[in-house]
Amino acid sequence: MRRPAAILIPAAAALTCLSFSVSCRPKYRVPGWVMAAPADSLAAFSGEAGWMLTHKEVQAFISRDPAVERALDLFLQKAHINPRLETGRVTFHVIGMPQKGEDTLQKGLEHLLIQLNQFKDPAALVGALAESFPQEGSLRIQDRDWPLYVILDVEAGGTKAHIRAASDEKGQVWIGSLEALARLAAGKGLGAQPDAAAAAEWISPRAPFQGYLQPEALLSGLRKSLEGSIVKDLPQGVHALFWSITPAEEKDQPVRFELALAGTPEGINQVSPWLQRLVAAANAVQSAPGAAPELMQEKRRVSLRCALTAQQLKLVMEKLGQPGFTFTFPGGAAKA
């Protein structure tokens, strides 16, 4: 029986000898949520709506910011969204650099933007939004004026938060404070950044769970929250890190994990030892049978695709500084 995690180390060592020619293309092919994401998104976690809106661990994560939790619950209730029947995607973005004293991701939730798209009935979603919440002006996003709807106004500790929803006619919705939404409107999206687009192209756009890190920006402002993570050991010049998870059909089967990084040629050329450390950590926990991993490298990006057990996946996500959720689908068995 082969041990895929074990053979990753010698395979990763060969990365420096592996090269692929970069084909000329007008633009990178990236997941839809990435194209619309704000350019200064520090980190993002994106998943299927039915899972994201009902999972207890995700709900506990959201509840760290009561205003965000209350606004999202109010939106789902008044817009008549049944999370268990929904096929869309929900993405949480941490945006903007935290201020002095806000050096944890928990505090960073105050900089949260919630993105909802790819819902099964966009017209009904937009209609419910317009009927359930009063409109208050508009916001220019992606060179178009999006109506703004009042979700919630809250006051705590002398600070007021104005939570709004912005939506286009195609059913894409953003929920966040006016300040967070203003960041979304400030410029082009994350998909317009070459390194982010290059890395995003090398993860499956249909993977149920996807995420993003902006390593250098995170390290400059949130280093304390990344203690125990190997993200802090990435070489300089790695500007974008994307991951994806595709659960198996059966509970005890390995999941498909993808990791893609992009940045300067110098930074990418030094990623091999970092990949070896990540894989060695996973292999120390447990080895599992499966196909050999796939490794690709170009001048400005590198990717790793492999099969991981539930324990390996949990450890890898922790090493990446991501929430260690248990990937259990509503009404079903654990998938990862």
C-alpha positions in Angstrom: 0.0 0.0 0.0 1.4 3.4 -1.0 1.8 6.2 1.5 1.0 9.5 -0.4 1.9 11.8 2.5 5.3 10.1 2.9 6.2 10.4 -0.7 5.4 14.1 -0.8 8.7 15.0 0.8 11.0 13.6 -2.0 8.5 14.8 -4.5 8.5 18.3 -3.1 12.3 18.3 -3.1 12.1 17.8 -6.9 10.0 21.0 -7.3 13.1 23.0 -8.1 13.7 20.8 -11.1 10.2 20.9 -12.3 9.0 23.7 -14.6 6.1 24.3 -16.8 5.9 26.9 -19.6 3.5 29.7 -18.9 0.9 29.9 -21.6 -0.3 33.2 -22.9 -3.8 33.9 -21.8 -5.9 37.1 -21.6 -6.8 36.4 -18.0 -6.7 33.7 -15.4 -9.7 31.5 -14.8 -10.6 31.9 -11.2 -13.6 31.0 -8.9 -16.5 33.5 -9.0 -16.2 34.6 -5.4 -12.5 35.5 -6.0 -13.3 37.8 -8.9 -15.7 39.9 -6.8 -13.7 39.8 -3.6 -12.2 43.1 -2.2 -8.6 43.6 -3.1 -7.5 44.1 0.5 -9.1 40.9 1.7 -6.5 39.5 4.2 -8.2 36.1 4.6 -11.3 34.4 3.3 -13.2 31.2 4.0 -15.8 30.2 1.4 -18.2 27.3 1.5 -21.5 25.9 0.3 -24.3 27.9 1.9 -26.2 24.9 3.3 -23.1 23.9 5.3 -21.8 27.3 6.2 -25.1 28.6 7.6 -25.9 25.6 9.7 -22.6 24.3 11.0 -22.3 24.7 14.8 -18.5 25.5 14.7 -19.0 28.1 12.0 -21.8 29.6 13.9 -19.6 29.8 17.0 -16.9 31.5 15.0 -19.4 34.1 13.7 -20.8 34.7 17.2 -17.5 36.2 18.3 -18.9 39.4 16.8 -22.5 39.7 18.0 -23.4 42.5 15.6 -22.3 40.4 12.6 -24.2 37.3 13.9 -27.4 39.3 14.5 -27.2 41.0 11.1 -26.8 37.7 9.3 -29.6 35.9 11.2 -31.9 38.9 10.5 -31.0 38.8 6.8 -31.6 35.1 6.5 -34.9 35.3 8.4 -36.4 38.2 6.5 -35.1 37.2 3.1 -36.8 33.8 3.7 -33.6 31.8 3.0 -33.7 28.2 4.1 -30.0 27.3 4.6 -30.6 23.5 4.3 -32.2 23.9 0.9 -29.8 26.5 -0.5 -27.2 25.8 -3.2 -25.3 29.0 -3.2 -22.0 30.0 -1.7 -21.2 32.0 1.4 -17.8 33.6 1.9 -16.4 35.4 5.0 -13.7 38.0 4.3 -11.5 39.7 6.8 -10.5 43.0 5.3 -8.3 45.9 6.2 -5.4 46.0 8.6 -6.5 45.9 12.3 -5.7 48.9 14.4 -3.3 49.0 17.4 -4.5 46.5 20.0 -6.5 44.5 17.5 -3.9 41.9 16.8 -6.1 38.8 16.7 -8.4 37.3 14.1 -11.2 37.5 16.6 -10.9 41.2 16.8 -10.5 41.2 13.0 -14.1 40.0 12.7 -15.0 43.6 13.2 -13.5 44.0 9.7 -15.8 41.3 8.3 -17.5 41.2 5.0 -20.0 38.5 4.1 -20.4 37.6 0.4 -23.4 35.6 -0.9 -23.5 34.5 -4.5 -24.5 31.6 -6.9 -27.8 31.2 -5.1 -30.4 29.0 -6.9 -33.0 31.7 -7.3 -31.2 35.1 -7.6 -34.3 37.0 -8.6 -36.2 35.8 -5.5 -33.3 36.7 -3.3 -33.1 40.3 -4.7 -36.9 40.6 -4.4 -36.9 39.4 -0.8 -34.1 41.8 0.0 -36.0 44.8 -1.5 -39.3 43.9 0.2 -37.9 43.1 3.7 -35.4 46.0 4.2 -35.6 49.7 3.5 -33.3 51.0 0.8 -30.8 53.7 1.8 -28.9 55.1 -1.1 -26.5 53.2 -3.3 -22.9 52.2 -3.5 -20.8 52.1 -6.7 -19.2 48.6 -7.0 -17.6 47.2 -10.2 -18.5 50.4 -12.1 -22.2 50.0 -11.3 -24.5 51.4 -8.7 -25.7 48.8 -6.2 -28.7 49.6 -4.0 -28.0 49.7 -0.2 -30.4 48.2 2.2 -30.6 48.8 6.0 -30.0 45.6 7.9 -29.2 46.8 11.4 -27.9 49.7 13.4 -26.3 48.8 16.7 -24.4 50.8 19.4 -22.0 49.3 21.9 -19.4 51.0 24.0 -20.2 54.4 22.5 -19.5 53.1 19.0 -22.2 52.8 16.3 -22.2 50.2 13.6 -24.3 50.6 10.5 -24.8 47.1 9.0 -26.0 47.3 5.4 -26.5 44.9 2.4 -25.6 45.8 -1.1 -27.0 43.7 -4.0 -27.0 43.7 -7.8 -29.7 42.4 -10.0 -27.9 39.1 -10.5 -28.4 38.2 -6.8 -24.9 38.8 -5.5 -25.2 40.2 -2.0 -22.6 41.8 0.3 -23.3 42.3 4.0 -21.1 44.4 6.3 -20.6 47.7 8.0 -20.7 50.9 5.8 -16.9 51.2 6.4 -16.3 47.6 5.2 -18.6 48.0 2.2 -16.7 51.2 1.3 -13.5 49.2 1.0 -15.3 46.9 -1.4 -16.2 49.9 -3.6 -12.7 51.4 -3.3 -11.1 49.6 -6.3 -10.8 46.5 -8.4 -11.4 43.1 -7.0 -9.0 40.5 -5.7 -9.2 38.7 -9.0 -7.6 41.6 -10.7 -4.4 41.1 -8.8 -2.1 38.9 -10.9 -0.6 36.8 -8.0 -4.0 36.2 -6.4 -5.5 35.2 -9.8 -2.6 33.0 -10.6 -2.9 31.0 -7.4 -6.7 30.9 -7.5 -6.6 29.3 -10.9 -4.8 26.3 -9.6 -7.6 25.3 -7.1 -10.8 23.7 -8.3 -13.5 26.3 -8.8 -16.2 23.8 -7.8 -14.5 22.6 -4.6 -17.1 22.9 -1.8 -14.7 24.7 0.5 -12.1 27.2 -0.5 -10.0 29.8 1.2 -7.4 32.5 0.8 -4.6 34.1 2.7 -2.5 37.2 2.0 0.6 36.0 3.9 2.7 39.2 4.0 -0.1 41.5 5.0 -1.3 39.0 7.7 2.2 38.8 9.1 2.6 42.5 9.3 -0.5 43.0 11.3 -1.7 39.7 12.8 1.6 37.9 13.6 0.5 37.0 17.2 -2.6 35.2 15.9 -0.4 33.0 13.7 1.7 31.5 16.5 1.9 27.7 15.8 1.2 28.3 12.1 3.9 27.8 9.5 2.5 30.7 7.5 5.0 32.9 9.3 7.8 30.8 7.9 6.9 31.4 4.3 9.7 32.9 2.3 9.4 36.6 1.4 7.8 37.3 -1.9 4.8 34.8 -1.5 1.9 37.1 -2.0 -1.1 34.8 -2.3 -2.1 31.4 -0.8 -5.3 29.6 -1.8 -6.6 26.2 -0.6 -9.5 24.0 -1.4 -11.2 21.0 0.1 -13.4 18.4 -1.7 -14.8 15.9 0.8 -15.1 12.2 -0.2 -18.5 10.5 -0.7 -17.9 8.1 2.3 -17.1 9.1 5.9 -13.8 7.1 6.2 -12.4 8.0 2.7 -9.6 10.7 2.3 -10.5 14.2 1.1 -8.9 16.0 -1.8 -6.8 18.9 -0.7 -5.3 21.6 -3.0 -2.8 24.3 -2.1 -1.6 27.0 -4.5 0.8 29.8 -3.8 2.0 32.7 -6.1 4.4 35.5 -5.8 7.8 36.6 -7.0 10.1 34.1 -8.8 12.6 34.3 -5.9 9.9 33.6 -3.3 8.3 30.7 -5.2 11.8 29.2 -5.8 12.2 28.9 -2.0 8.8 27.3 -1.2 10.0 23.7 -1.5 11.4 23.4 2.1 8.2 25.0 3.4 6.0 22.5 1.6 8.2 19.7 2.9 7.6 20.9 6.5 3.8 21.0 6.0 3.7 17.5 4.5 6.0 16.1 7.1 3.7 17.4 9.8 0.7 15.7 8.2 2.6 12.5 7.7 3.7 12.4 11.3 0.0 12.2 12.4 -1.1 9.5 10.1 -0.4 7.9 6.7 -3.1 6.7 4.4 -3.3 4.8 1.1 -4.1 6.6 -2.1 -2.8 8.1 -5.3 0.5 9.9 -5.5 0.2 13.7 -5.0 0.3 16.1 -7.9 2.9 18.9 -7.9 3.2 21.7 -10.4 5.5 24.7 -10.5 5.8 27.7 -12.8 8.0 30.7 -12.4 5.6 32.6 -10.2 3.3 29.9 -8.7 3.4 26.4 -7.3 0.6 24.0 -6.3 0.2 20.8 -4.4 -2.8 18.4 -4.7 -3.1 15.4 -2.5 -5.4 13.1 -0.5 -5.6 13.6 3.3 -7.3 11.8 6.1 -9.5 13.8 8.5 -6.7 14.0 11.1 -4.2 15.1 8.5 -6.6 17.7 7.1 -7.2 19.1 10.6 -3.5 19.5 11.3 -2.8 21.0 7.9 -5.5 23.6 8.3 -4.2 24.5 11.8 -0.7 24.8 10.3 -2.1 27.3 7.8 -3.7 29.3 10.6 -7.2 28.4 9.5 -10.2 27.4 11.6 -10.1 23.7 12.3 -13.7 23.0 11.4 -15.1 19.4 11.3 -16.4 19.0 7.8 -19.8 17.5 8.5 -22.7 18.2 6.2 -26.2 18.9 7.6 -28.1 15.7 7.9 -25.2 13.6 6.8 -22.1 11.9 8.0 -18.7 13.5 8.5 -17.0 14.0 5.2 -13.5 15.0 6.3 
